[in-house]
Structures are given as C-alpha cells and as structure tokens.
Amino acid sequence: MSSSAGERTFGYWVRVWLPVAIAVAIISAESTEAFGSNRTSGPLRWIFEHLFGRVDNPHWDVIHHVLRKAGHVVGYGLVALTWLRAWWMTLPNSGFLEDAVLALCGTAVMAAADEFHQSFLPNRTASPWDVMLDCVGAIVMQLLVFLFLRLFRPARLARAA
C-alpha cells in the first residue's frame, strides 16, 4: 500500500522511522559494558577459530581489533541506510545527495553520542577516531546504494522534483 504525500498516515510514519528507532536501540545496546572488548574477545575468538582454525594470542589481539573496527564500518553503514531510507521517504522532493547528507548527519550524531556514552563506562573507551570510522562506514554504504541505483534503477534515482 503506497501513500501519497497528502495522505500519510500514522502507520506510514511508523514504517518510515521505525527502522531508525531500531538502529538507535541496537547501537544503544551495543554501547554497554556487555559489549566491551574484554567481553567480546572470547565469543568472537570461538567463532573465528571454529571457522579458520587456532590462532595464537598476539595474532588474536590484532584480529579482534580489526573485527571490532570492521563492526563499526558495517554497523554504522547499515544505520546510515536506515536514515537514508527514512529521509528518502520523508522528503519526496529532495534528491539523493540531500537525503544522504541528512543520513550522514544522523549517523554522525548517533556515533558521537555513542562515544560520549562509552566515556563513562569502565571497560569502554571513547574515541573521535571511532566516530570518523563510523562516518566512513556510512559514506561507503551510501555510495554503494548510489552506485546500485545509478546502474540498476536510474529512474528511481532521478525521481521528479
């Protein structure tokens, strides 16, 4: 069921913005002490070693760090897509660039709030570099969407203003 701009119901707005709210909730949950590196190392190592075989401690430390940073890129890239979709549906007369900038702003605010929150937790560290990494993930994911639309759905990308 498609809603035109003039008949947007409460249900429409829920469908538009609920994914953003869910993304905020997931990031909030992951920003707790339970997801500090001291708590994720064991479970991630178990999974990694079952997939790729045993690894010694010095190598694991590097792999664990890379996995956690890759999680920032992928996680916040997906968060950015929820924002991009929400703005795309909220502002039907805007272009992709405007929606992408708004999505990046929403993602950056979330990332900064996440790092600020972590600065108060004993087993977490706050880093502006992580905010930048989160924003890189957002930009990369949005560029992939743009390329997909440009190649496979150009009419959708060039919607009438």
C-alpha positions in Angstrom: 0.0 0.0 0.0 1.5 3.2 -1.1 0.8 6.6 0.5 0.9 9.8 -1.4 2.4 12.9 0.4 -1.1 14.2 1.1 -2.4 11.0 2.8 0.5 9.9 5.0 -1.0 8.1 8.0 0.5 7.3 11.4 1.2 3.8 10.1 3.2 5.3 7.2 5.4 7.3 9.6 5.9 4.2 11.8 7.1 2.2 8.7 9.3 5.1 7.7 11.0 5.8 11.0 10.8 2.5 13.0 13.9 1.1 11.3 15.9 4.2 12.5 14.5 3.7 16.0 15.5 0.1 15.9 19.0 1.0 14.8 19.3 3.5 17.6 18.2 0.8 20.1 20.7 -1.7 18.7 23.6 0.9 18.9 22.5 1.8 22.4 22.6 -1.9 23.5 26.0 -2.4 21.9 27.3 0.7 23.7 27.1 -1.0 27.1 29.7 -2.7 29.2 28.5 -6.0 27.9 30.0 -5.3 24.5 33.4 -4.0 25.7 36.4 -5.7 24.1 37.1 -7.6 27.2 33.6 -9.3 26.8 33.6 -9.8 23.1 37.1 -11.4 22.7 36.1 -14.8 23.9 32.9 -15.3 21.9 34.4 -13.8 18.7 37.6 -15.9 19.1 35.5 -19.1 19.5 33.6 -18.3 16.3 36.8 -17.3 14.4 38.7 -20.4 15.5 35.8 -22.7 14.5 35.8 -21.1 11.1 39.5 -20.6 10.4 41.5 -22.7 13.0 43.5 -21.9 16.0 45.3 -18.6 16.3 47.9 -17.5 18.9 47.3 -14.7 21.4 49.3 -11.9 19.7 47.6 -12.6 16.4 44.2 -12.8 18.0 44.7 -9.4 19.6 45.2 -7.9 16.1 42.3 -9.9 14.6 40.0 -8.9 17.4 40.8 -5.2 17.0 40.2 -5.5 13.2 36.9 -7.3 13.7 35.7 -4.7 16.1 36.6 -1.8 13.8 35.0 -3.6 10.9 31.9 -3.9 13.0 32.0 -0.1 13.3 32.1 0.3 9.5 29.4 -2.3 8.7 27.2 -1.4 11.7 27.1 2.3 11.1 26.9 1.8 7.4 23.7 -0.1 8.0 22.5 2.6 10.4 23.1 5.2 7.7 20.9 3.2 5.3 18.0 3.3 7.8 18.4 7.1 8.0 18.8 7.4 4.2 15.6 5.4 3.6 13.7 7.4 6.2 14.7 10.7 4.7 14.1 9.4 1.2 10.5 8.6 2.2 10.0 11.7 4.3 11.2 14.2 1.7 9.9 13.0 -1.6 11.0 16.1 -3.5 14.6 16.0 -2.4 17.5 14.4 -4.3 19.7 11.6 -3.2 22.5 13.9 -2.2 20.3 15.9 0.2 19.0 12.7 1.8 22.5 11.2 2.0 23.8 14.3 3.8 20.9 14.2 6.3 21.5 10.5 6.8 25.2 11.1 7.4 24.4 13.8 9.9 22.0 11.5 11.8 24.6 8.8 11.8 27.4 11.1 13.0 25.2 12.4 15.9 24.5 8.8 16.9 28.2 7.9 16.6 29.2 10.9 18.7 26.5 10.2 21.3 27.7 6.5 21.4 31.3 7.5 22.1 30.3 10.1 24.7 28.2 7.4 26.5 31.2 5.0 26.4 33.4 7.6 28.0 31.5 6.9 31.3 31.9 3.1 31.2 34.9 1.5 32.9 35.6 -1.1 30.2 34.9 1.1 27.2 36.9 3.8 25.6 35.6 6.8 23.7 37.5 7.8 20.6 36.8 10.5 18.0 38.5 8.2 15.5 35.7 5.7 16.0 33.2 8.5 15.1 35.2 9.1 12.0 35.3 5.4 11.2 31.5 5.2 11.7 31.0 8.1 9.3 33.3 6.4 6.7 31.1 3.3 7.0 28.0 5.5 6.4 29.6 7.2 3.4 30.7 3.9 1.9 27.4 2.2 2.3 25.6 5.2 0.8 28.0 5.3 -2.1 27.2 1.6 -2.7 23.5 2.4 -2.7 24.0 5.3 -5.1 26.1 3.1 -7.5 23.4 0.4 -7.4 20.7 2.9 -8.1 22.7 4.6 -10.8 23.4 1.2 -12.5 20.2 -0.7 -12.0 17.5 1.8 -11.1 18.4 5.2 -12.7 14.7 6.3 -12.9 14.3 5.8 -9.2 17.5 7.9 -8.6 16.2 10.7 -10.8 12.8 10.9 -9.3 10.8 14.0 -10.3 11.3 17.0 -8.0 
